[in-house]
């Protein structure tokens, strides 16, 4: 009889491509992964891993069994989902991921809502950027992720995932209080063609969106500073070092010396939840989506 936890370890190895990646995904040590694989090899009587330089790779037998393991684990997830649905109770464990401003702007209210209404549900959370969060849901590292795309730049969502809208998050331009446009009622992004821009890190989804959007308006932005956190971007704006796009979700109070002005043609991020289709009937998933929507309704 094949051991389910050992199959889960093999599946993690196949998905992450390394012992260390599998260990991180399973929240165990690399030694524990190696021990589980050694036991699985003894169970099946075949070599499943082979050395590949300083790492390992799956043998033909390992890949074959990993394919079966993925299907078995998917069926287990369906069974768990069906049992939860039949019981109709929101209990058990739920792992949530979200990009940083959603974690800050939605999780406190949503988690309090869940705790008050479903005390039998244990929830853990982590900050994860959207593209990585989608992969984490596919791998089974999180049960539900809050992700985003922009009104003119969709985030690809692979087959096998279900999605539900949470809110549309408006974004403004943040600029120094001394900027000539600080007291305007509205602005256009192209009004800042001659300004220094403060943006996200290279290759981040939101950074690529900003470049694509400005270029579509005939503006080649002058990127002066890059910062992952919106709070850091706003601090740089407050120091008079440039302008940035400032979404409202999770923004909090503005630093001294910063003004925000709405964009004339509304700039919005679509915020939504994604989860695996085989978990669609879990009451805990539905309860989490409801709680996130409640939190979203409180965003200005």
C-alpha positions in Angstrom: 0.0 0.0 0.0 1.5 3.3 -1.0 1.7 5.9 1.7 -0.2 9.1 1.0 2.3 11.4 2.7 5.2 9.9 0.8 3.3 10.4 -2.5 2.7 14.0 -1.4 6.5 14.4 -0.9 7.1 13.0 -4.4 4.5 15.3 -5.9 6.2 18.3 -4.2 9.5 17.2 -5.6 8.1 17.0 -9.1 6.4 20.4 -8.8 9.3 22.3 -7.1 12.1 20.6 -8.9 14.4 20.3 -5.9 14.6 18.8 -2.4 14.9 22.3 -0.8 11.9 23.6 -2.8 9.8 20.6 -1.8 10.9 21.0 1.8 9.8 24.7 1.7 6.5 23.9 0.1 5.7 21.2 2.6 7.1 23.2 5.6 9.5 20.4 6.6 13.2 19.9 6.6 15.2 18.7 3.6 16.2 15.7 5.7 12.5 14.8 6.2 12.0 15.0 2.4 15.0 12.7 1.8 13.8 10.2 4.4 10.3 10.1 3.0 11.7 9.5 -0.5 14.0 6.7 0.7 11.0 5.0 2.3 8.9 5.4 -0.8 11.7 3.8 -2.9 11.7 0.8 -0.6 7.9 0.5 -0.9 7.9 0.5 -4.7 11.2 -1.4 -5.1 12.5 1.1 -7.7 14.8 4.1 -7.8 12.8 7.2 -8.0 15.6 9.9 -7.7 18.9 10.1 -9.3 21.7 12.6 -8.7 22.0 15.5 -11.1 25.1 17.6 -10.4 24.6 19.0 -6.9 20.8 18.3 -7.0 18.5 15.4 -7.9 16.1 14.6 -10.7 13.3 12.1 -11.1 14.0 8.9 -12.8 11.5 7.5 -15.4 9.9 5.5 -12.6 9.8 8.6 -10.5 8.1 10.7 -13.1 5.6 7.9 -13.8 4.7 7.6 -10.1 4.6 11.4 -9.7 2.0 11.7 -12.4 -0.1 9.1 -10.5 0.6 11.0 -7.3 -0.8 14.2 -8.7 -4.0 12.6 -9.7 -4.4 10.7 -6.4 -3.8 13.9 -4.4 -6.3 15.8 -6.6 -8.9 13.1 -5.9 -8.1 13.3 -2.2 -8.7 17.0 -2.3 -12.1 16.4 -4.1 -13.0 13.9 -1.4 -12.1 16.3 1.4 -14.1 19.1 -0.3 -17.1 16.8 -0.7 -17.0 15.7 2.9 -16.8 19.3 4.1 -19.7 20.2 1.8 -21.8 17.4 3.1 -21.1 18.3 6.7 -21.8 22.0 5.8 -19.5 23.3 8.5 -16.7 25.8 8.2 -14.0 24.0 10.1 -10.4 22.7 9.6 -7.4 24.6 8.3 -7.3 27.2 5.6 -4.1 28.7 4.1 -4.4 32.2 2.5 -2.0 34.2 0.5 -2.2 37.8 -0.8 -0.1 40.5 -2.4 1.1 42.9 0.3 -1.5 45.7 0.0 -4.3 43.2 0.0 -2.8 41.5 3.0 -2.7 44.8 4.8 -6.0 46.2 3.5 -8.2 43.1 3.6 -6.8 40.4 5.9 -7.3 42.2 9.3 -11.1 42.7 8.7 -11.6 39.4 6.8 -9.8 37.3 9.5 -11.8 38.9 12.3 -15.0 38.2 10.4 -14.0 34.6 10.0 -13.0 34.2 13.6 -16.3 35.6 14.8 -18.5 33.5 12.6 -16.5 30.3 12.2 -14.4 29.7 15.4 -13.7 26.1 14.3 -11.7 27.3 11.3 -7.9 27.8 11.7 -6.4 30.3 9.2 -2.8 31.0 8.3 -1.7 33.8 5.9 1.3 34.8 3.9 2.3 37.7 1.7 2.8 36.5 -1.9 3.1 38.4 -5.2 0.3 37.7 -7.7 2.1 35.5 -10.2 3.8 33.5 -7.4 0.5 33.2 -5.6 -1.2 31.6 -8.6 1.6 29.0 -8.8 1.3 28.4 -5.0 -2.4 27.6 -5.4 -1.7 25.3 -8.3 1.0 23.5 -6.3 -1.3 23.3 -3.2 1.0 25.4 -1.1 -2.0 27.7 -0.3 -5.7 27.0 -0.5 -6.8 30.4 -1.7 -4.9 33.5 -2.9 -5.9 37.1 -3.4 -4.4 38.4 -6.6 -4.8 41.3 -9.0 -4.7 42.5 -12.5 -5.1 46.0 -14.0 -8.0 47.3 -16.1 -5.8 47.1 -19.2 -3.4 44.2 -18.2 -5.0 40.9 -17.2 -3.1 38.4 -15.1 -3.2 34.9 -16.8 -5.0 32.4 -14.7 -4.4 28.8 -15.7 -7.0 26.1 -16.2 -7.8 24.2 -13.1 -8.4 27.4 -11.0 -11.6 29.1 -10.0 -11.8 32.8 -9.4 -14.2 35.3 -7.8 -14.1 39.1 -7.8 -13.4 40.8 -4.4 -13.3 44.5 -5.3 -12.1 47.1 -7.9 -9.4 49.1 -6.3 -9.0 52.7 -7.6 -5.5 54.2 -7.9 -4.4 57.8 -7.8 -1.2 59.6 -8.6 0.8 60.5 -5.5 2.9 63.6 -5.9 4.8 66.0 -3.6 2.7 68.8 -2.0 4.8 71.4 -3.9 4.1 69.9 -7.3 2.3 72.2 -9.7 -0.5 69.7 -10.1 -1.0 68.9 -6.4 -4.2 70.9 -6.1 -5.8 69.7 -9.3 -9.1 67.9 -9.1 -8.0 65.3 -11.7 -4.9 64.5 -13.8 -3.9 62.3 -16.7 -0.9 59.9 -16.4 0.7 61.6 -19.4 0.7 64.9 -17.5 3.8 63.5 -15.7 5.9 62.8 -18.8 8.6 65.1 -17.5 8.6 63.9 -13.9 10.8 61.2 -12.3 8.7 58.1 -11.5 8.9 55.9 -8.5 7.8 52.4 -9.2 8.0 48.7 -8.3 10.9 46.4 -8.9 11.9 45.4 -12.4 9.8 42.5 -13.8 7.1 42.9 -11.2 3.6 42.7 -12.6 2.7 46.3 -11.5 6.0 47.7 -12.8 5.4 46.2 -16.2 1.8 47.5 -16.2 3.0 51.1 -15.5 5.6 50.9 -18.3 3.1 49.5 -20.8 0.4 52.0 -19.9 2.7 55.1 -20.1 4.2 53.9 -23.4 0.8 53.4 -24.8 0.2 57.1 -24.2 3.4 58.1 -25.9 5.4 58.6 -22.7 8.7 56.9 -22.1 8.9 57.1 -18.3 12.0 58.2 -16.5 12.3 55.7 -13.7 14.3 57.2 -10.9 13.6 54.9 -7.9 12.2 51.4 -7.4 10.7 50.1 -4.2 8.7 47.0 -3.4 6.5 48.5 -0.7 4.0 51.3 -1.4 4.9 52.9 2.0 8.5 53.3 0.7 7.3 54.7 -2.6 5.2 57.3 -0.8 8.1 58.2 1.5 10.2 59.0 -1.5 7.4 61.1 -3.0 7.2 63.0 0.3 10.9 63.7 0.0 10.2 65.4 -3.4 12.0 62.7 -5.4 9.2 61.9 -7.9 5.7 60.7 -8.4 4.0 57.3 -8.2 0.8 55.5 -8.8 -0.8 54.9 -5.4 -3.7 52.3 -5.2 -6.1 52.9 -2.3 -6.3 49.4 -1.0 -4.0 49.1 2.1 -2.6 52.6 1.6 -3.2 54.0 5.0 -2.5 57.7 6.0 -0.3 59.6 3.6 3.1 60.9 4.8 3.6 64.5 5.3 4.2 66.4 2.1 2.3 63.9 -0.1 -0.9 64.6 -2.1 -3.0 62.2 -4.1 -5.0 63.2 -7.2 -7.5 60.9 -9.0 -6.8 60.0 -12.6 -9.3 61.4 -15.0 -9.8 58.1 -16.9 -10.1 55.9 -13.8 -7.1 53.6 -13.2 -8.2 50.5 -11.4 -6.9 47.2 -10.2 -9.2 44.2 -10.2 -8.7 42.2 -7.0 -10.0 38.7 -6.9 -9.6 35.3 -5.1 -8.4 32.2 -6.8 -8.5 28.6 -5.7 -8.2 25.1 -7.1 -11.4 23.9 -8.9 -11.1 20.6 -7.0 -11.7 22.5 -3.8 -14.7 24.5 -5.1 -17.2 22.9 -2.7 -15.3 23.5 0.5 -17.4 25.7 2.8 -14.2 27.2 4.2 -13.3 28.6 0.7 -16.8 30.1 0.3 -16.6 31.6 3.8 -13.2 33.1 3.1 -14.5 34.7 -0.2 -17.5 36.2 1.7 -15.2 37.6 4.4 -12.9 39.1 1.9 -15.8 40.8 0.1 -17.0 42.2 3.4 -13.6 43.6 4.0 -13.5 45.0 0.4 -16.8 46.8 0.9 -15.1 48.9 3.6 -12.4 50.2 1.3 -13.0 53.8 0.2 
